[in-house]
Amino acid sequence: MPRGSESSPLPSVTLSGYGDTIWLEGRALLLEQKGSRRRIPITAVEEARVTGRGGRSVEVVLWGGEGGPGPVFVVEGRDAAAALRLVEVVNRARPQTGPPQGGGPLVEVLTVGPAEARRGNRRRRAAEFAVLAVYLGGIAGLAVAGEPFRALLWATGVLPLALGLVLVGPAVAAARKRRALGKRGVTVVALFAHGSGQRKYFRYTDLEGGEHEIRADYAARGIGGDSGRIEVVYDPEDPGRAVCSLAVATLVFRAAGVVLLGVPLMLLGIAMTVVQAGGLLF
């Protein structure tokens, strides 16, 4: 394929990950990540490369401006073959020289259209209906099978299961995020921007001069006793992704709470719901 040709069509290859998706459409990459969609023209791309464990992820490096490095977008994918295919197509199509201003200014943040919003609402309603159908169907099935005690356990077991998932799920996600940023993150000082009570927002500047906001963790301590300054750790590959630095004692206390309260509640809920259904089926 001739490189840099503006008229040559590009295959619509795609890479999906854990909440992220990137694909080629026309002469641009479309990136859906963290609830937003970006359009990255091929002319803005300096290089694409395979990265991550097993070669399943992709980094898209944009041309830098004024002698500095360009932004990097990372998609954590699930298919090594799809990642390699996307990288090969992008690298064949990308230009040999970048725009004078760099690739960053060429990136567009697109709004989600009404049709897509309606599709999202329909998917959410379908998921809610499916959960309700399983819940009511379990009660009805156990009752019809002559298992009133199991039906009662199923009906009431949803509460501890939900509470356990609410405690364990976000805690595990936060721990994974904190662990990842602990390995490659950049620590900076964030200054109070606005808010009050436990809903306070702080602003920090990344190494490239970009400004970002983070909602402060209520346990974040002020630097030197100054509550208007806290430490945050951000991802250099995605500067808007950050966590507040917390004391080790706070992290240990939270982990203990999840282990001692969240996990038992979740296991109790599983025993009262899933195990009862399994006993009926098998």
Backbone torsions as a table, in degrees:
resi	resn	phi	psi	omega
1	MET	NA	131.9	178.6
2	PRO	-66.4	133.2	-174.7
3	ARG	-82.2	135.7	174.8
4	GLY	80.1	4.1	178.8
5	SER	-69.3	126.3	-176.6
6	GLU	-78.8	-15.8	-176.0
7	SER	-102.8	-15.1	-177.0
8	SER	-72.0	131.5	179.5
9	PRO	-71.5	149.9	178.3
10	LEU	-110.4	141.2	177.3
11	PRO	-66.1	145.1	-176.7
12	SER	-84.2	61.0	179.2
13	VAL	-76.2	155.0	-176.9
14	THR	-143.7	158.8	174.7
15	LEU	-138.5	123.6	179.0
16	SER	-110.3	146.3	179.4
17	GLY	-134.4	-150.8	-177.6
18	TYR	-88.2	79.2	-177.9
19	GLY	94.0	-10.6	-179.8
20	ASP	-110.9	147.0	175.2
21	THR	-144.3	138.4	175.5
22	ILE	-135.9	137.8	-179.7
23	TRP	-152.5	162.4	178.8
24	LEU	-94.2	133.3	177.6
25	GLU	-143.9	114.8	-174.2
26	GLY	68.1	-128.6	178.1
27	ARG	-108.3	37.6	-177.3
28	ALA	-148.7	159.3	170.5
29	LEU	-96.7	133.6	173.0
30	LEU	-107.5	127.0	-175.3
31	LEU	-120.4	117.2	173.1
32	GLU	-103.9	119.0	-173.1
33	GLN	-155.7	130.3	176.3
34	LYS	54.4	41.9	174.0
35	GLY	79.7	4.6	179.1
36	SER	-126.6	161.0	178.0
37	ARG	-122.6	130.7	178.1
38	ARG	-117.7	143.5	173.4
39	ARG	-108.7	117.8	-176.9
40	ILE	-113.1	105.1	179.3
41	PRO	-61.7	147.1	177.8
42	ILE	-59.1	-31.3	180.0
43	THR	-65.3	-17.5	-179.8
44	ALA	-88.6	-8.9	-172.3
45	VAL	-93.6	123.9	174.6
46	GLU	-86.1	-38.1	-176.9
47	GLU	-164.3	148.4	168.8
48	ALA	-121.6	141.8	-178.1
49	ARG	-147.0	150.2	177.2
50	VAL	-79.7	140.6	-178.6
51	THR	-150.3	-177.8	174.6
52	GLY	81.5	172.9	-178.6
53	ARG	-65.4	124.9	179.5
54	GLY	75.3	7.6	179.9
55	GLY	65.4	32.7	-176.4
56	ARG	-97.1	-6.9	-177.1
57	SER	-110.6	165.9	-176.6
58	VAL	-133.7	138.0	170.3
59	GLU	-109.9	129.7	175.2
60	VAL	-110.7	111.8	-176.1
61	VAL	-99.3	124.8	178.8
62	LEU	-92.2	157.1	177.1
63	TRP	-63.2	139.7	176.3
64	GLY	-86.7	160.3	177.4
65	GLY	-117.5	149.7	177.5
66	GLU	56.3	38.7	175.1
67	GLY	80.1	-1.9	-179.1
68	GLY	-98.2	165.8	178.9
69	PRO	-72.7	154.3	179.6
70	GLY	-91.2	168.8	178.2
71	PRO	-63.7	156.0	178.3
72	VAL	-127.0	127.6	175.9
73	PHE	-108.1	133.4	-177.0
74	VAL	-118.8	130.5	174.5
75	VAL	-117.8	117.5	178.6
76	GLU	-84.6	100.2	-175.4
77	GLY	-90.9	-178.5	-178.9
78	ARG	-124.4	0.6	-174.3
79	ASP	-134.7	111.2	-178.0
80	ALA	-63.9	-39.0	-179.8
81	ALA	-65.0	-41.4	178.6
82	ALA	-66.1	-38.5	178.5
83	ALA	-62.8	-46.3	-179.8
84	LEU	-64.3	-40.2	179.8
85	ARG	-62.7	-44.4	179.9
86	LEU	-63.1	-44.7	-179.4
87	VAL	-61.6	-42.9	-179.2
88	GLU	-63.3	-43.0	-179.6
89	VAL	-65.4	-45.6	-178.2
90	VAL	-64.2	-43.5	-177.5
91	ASN	-68.7	-28.5	175.6
92	ARG	-72.5	-30.6	-174.6
93	ALA	-93.7	-20.3	-174.7
94	ARG	-66.4	153.9	179.6
95	PRO	-76.2	159.6	178.9
96	GLN	-81.5	-21.0	176.5
97	THR	-131.0	150.4	-176.8
98	GLY	-96.9	167.8	176.7
99	PRO	-68.0	151.7	-177.6
100	PRO	-57.0	-35.8	-176.8
101	GLN	-85.0	-2.5	-176.6
102	GLY	89.7	171.1	-176.4
103	GLY	-83.6	-23.0	-176.7
104	GLY	-54.8	-47.9	-178.3
105	PRO	-64.4	-16.3	-178.6
106	LEU	-83.2	-12.6	-177.8
107	VAL	-76.0	131.0	178.3
108	GLU	-107.3	137.5	172.1
109	VAL	-97.0	115.6	-174.5
110	LEU	-96.8	144.8	175.4
111	THR	-87.1	148.9	177.8
112	VAL	-77.7	127.1	-176.8
113	GLY	-70.6	164.2	-180.0
114	PRO	-58.1	-39.0	-179.2
115	ALA	-63.5	-42.1	179.3
116	GLU	-67.6	-37.5	177.5
117	ALA	-63.1	-39.8	178.6
118	ARG	-65.8	-39.0	177.9
119	ARG	-63.4	-39.5	177.4
120	GLY	-62.9	-40.1	178.6
121	ASN	-66.3	-38.8	179.2
122	ARG	-65.1	-40.6	178.5
123	ARG	-64.4	-39.7	179.2
124	ARG	-65.3	-43.9	178.9
125	ARG	-64.8	-37.8	178.3
126	ALA	-63.5	-40.7	178.9
127	ALA	-65.1	-42.8	179.1
128	GLU	-63.4	-41.1	179.6
129	PHE	-64.8	-39.5	-180.0
130	ALA	-63.4	-43.2	179.1
131	VAL	-63.1	-44.0	179.7
132	LEU	-64.1	-39.9	-179.7
133	ALA	-64.7	-41.5	178.1
134	VAL	-64.0	-42.5	-179.1
135	TYR	-62.3	-52.7	-178.8
136	LEU	-68.8	-35.9	178.6
137	GLY	-65.0	-36.2	177.4
138	GLY	-64.2	-44.1	178.4
139	ILE	-61.9	-46.8	-177.6
140	ALA	-64.5	-43.7	-178.2
141	GLY	-62.7	-43.5	179.6
142	LEU	-68.0	-36.6	179.3
143	ALA	-67.2	-44.6	179.8
144	VAL	-64.0	-33.1	-179.9
145	ALA	-76.5	1.8	179.3
146	GLY	76.3	34.0	-179.9
147	GLU	-122.4	68.4	-176.7
148	PRO	-63.1	-35.1	-180.0
149	PHE	-66.9	-42.2	176.9
150	ARG	-65.2	-36.9	177.8
151	ALA	-62.6	-39.6	177.4
152	LEU	-65.2	-42.0	178.0
153	LEU	-61.6	-43.3	178.8
154	TRP	-61.3	-45.3	-175.7
155	ALA	-64.4	-39.6	-177.2
156	THR	-90.6	-19.1	-176.5
157	GLY	-71.5	-16.1	179.3
158	VAL	-63.0	-34.4	-177.2
159	LEU	-63.4	-55.2	178.1
160	PRO	-64.0	-32.0	177.8
161	LEU	-64.1	-45.5	179.9
162	ALA	-64.4	-43.8	179.3
163	LEU	-62.7	-41.6	178.7
164	GLY	-62.6	-43.7	179.4
165	LEU	-65.7	-37.7	178.4
166	VAL	-63.0	-36.4	179.4
167	LEU	-78.9	-43.0	-173.0
168	VAL	-80.7	-44.5	-174.6
169	GLY	-56.2	-60.2	179.5
170	PRO	-60.7	-33.6	-179.9
171	ALA	-65.3	-42.3	178.6
172	VAL	-65.9	-42.9	179.2
173	ALA	-62.7	-42.4	179.2
174	ALA	-65.8	-38.2	179.4
175	ALA	-65.7	-41.0	178.1
176	ARG	-63.5	-42.2	179.0
177	LYS	-64.8	-44.7	-179.4
178	ARG	-65.0	-37.9	179.2
179	ARG	-65.8	-43.2	179.5
180	ALA	-63.2	-43.7	-179.5
181	LEU	-72.0	-26.2	176.8
182	GLY	-64.6	-25.9	-178.6
183	LYS	-85.2	-40.3	-173.5
184	ARG	-124.5	2.8	-174.1
185	GLY	-73.6	161.9	177.2
186	VAL	-114.3	127.5	-178.1
187	THR	-91.9	127.7	179.3
188	VAL	-136.7	169.7	176.4
189	VAL	-95.9	132.5	177.3
190	ALA	-111.1	139.3	-178.3
191	LEU	-105.3	144.7	-179.6
192	PHE	-58.4	133.7	-179.3
193	ALA	-110.8	-53.3	-179.8
194	HIS	-167.7	172.6	179.4
195	GLY	107.3	175.6	-180.0
196	SER	-155.4	166.4	179.7
197	GLY	61.0	-132.7	178.6
198	GLN	-89.2	0.3	178.7
199	ARG	-109.8	76.6	-179.8
200	LYS	-114.5	141.6	-179.5
201	TYR	-118.2	136.3	179.9
202	PHE	-119.7	151.0	-178.4
203	ARG	-115.4	134.4	177.5
204	TYR	-131.9	158.9	-179.6
205	THR	-114.5	128.3	-179.7
206	ASP	-81.5	178.9	-175.8
207	LEU	-67.4	-18.5	178.7
208	GLU	-93.2	1.8	179.6
209	GLY	92.6	-1.0	178.9
210	GLY	-75.7	144.9	-180.0
211	GLU	-105.3	140.4	-177.1
212	HIS	-141.1	157.6	177.0
213	GLU	-117.3	149.1	176.8
214	ILE	-137.9	139.0	173.9
215	ARG	-79.9	123.7	-173.4
216	ALA	-71.6	140.4	170.2
217	ASP	-67.7	137.5	-176.8
218	TYR	-61.8	-20.8	-179.0
219	ALA	-94.2	2.7	179.2
220	ALA	-67.4	130.9	-177.3
221	ARG	-94.1	142.2	175.7
222	GLY	-69.9	148.1	179.6
223	ILE	-75.7	124.2	179.3
224	GLY	61.5	28.3	-179.4
225	GLY	82.3	-0.1	180.0
226	ASP	-91.0	108.3	-177.0
227	SER	-69.9	-10.2	179.1
228	GLY	-87.6	-0.2	179.6
229	ARG	-134.4	125.7	177.1
230	ILE	-132.4	164.5	175.8
231	GLU	-95.5	135.1	173.3
232	VAL	-130.0	154.9	177.2
233	VAL	-118.4	120.8	-178.8
234	TYR	-115.0	160.7	-179.1
235	ASP	-85.8	117.9	-179.3
236	PRO	-62.6	-22.5	178.1
237	GLU	-84.4	-16.5	178.6
238	ASP	-149.4	79.3	-170.0
239	PRO	-58.3	-19.2	177.9
240	GLY	-79.3	-7.2	179.9
241	ARG	-98.1	115.9	-173.4
242	ALA	-151.7	162.3	174.0
243	VAL	-133.9	155.2	175.6
244	CYS	-81.8	141.2	174.5
245	SER	-71.1	132.3	-178.7
246	LEU	-125.5	155.0	177.0
247	ALA	-66.1	148.3	179.7
248	VAL	-59.1	-39.4	-179.8
249	ALA	-60.8	-37.2	178.5
250	THR	-65.2	-43.4	179.9
251	LEU	-64.9	-41.0	179.4
252	VAL	-65.2	-42.8	-179.5
253	PHE	-62.3	-42.3	180.0
254	ARG	-67.1	-42.5	178.7
255	ALA	-61.2	-41.5	179.7
256	ALA	-63.7	-39.0	178.3
257	GLY	-62.6	-41.1	179.2
258	VAL	-66.1	-44.0	-177.6
259	VAL	-67.8	-41.6	-174.0
260	LEU	-84.5	-23.6	-177.0
261	LEU	-117.5	-53.0	-175.3
262	GLY	-64.7	-47.9	-178.3
263	VAL	-63.7	-48.0	177.5
264	PRO	-59.2	-39.9	178.2
265	LEU	-62.2	-43.1	179.9
266	MET	-63.9	-43.5	179.8
267	LEU	-66.0	-38.5	177.0
268	LEU	-62.6	-44.6	178.9
269	GLY	-62.2	-40.1	177.5
270	ILE	-63.2	-42.2	179.6
271	ALA	-63.7	-33.6	-176.7
272	MET	-84.7	-15.2	-177.7
273	THR	-118.5	-71.0	-174.6
274	VAL	-59.7	-44.6	-178.2
275	VAL	-64.1	-38.3	179.1
276	GLN	-64.8	-42.6	178.4
277	ALA	-65.1	-39.5	178.7
278	GLY	-63.3	-38.8	177.4
279	GLY	-64.2	-32.7	179.1
280	LEU	-73.0	-39.3	-176.1
281	LEU	-77.9	-33.9	-173.8
282	PHE	-114.9	NA	NA
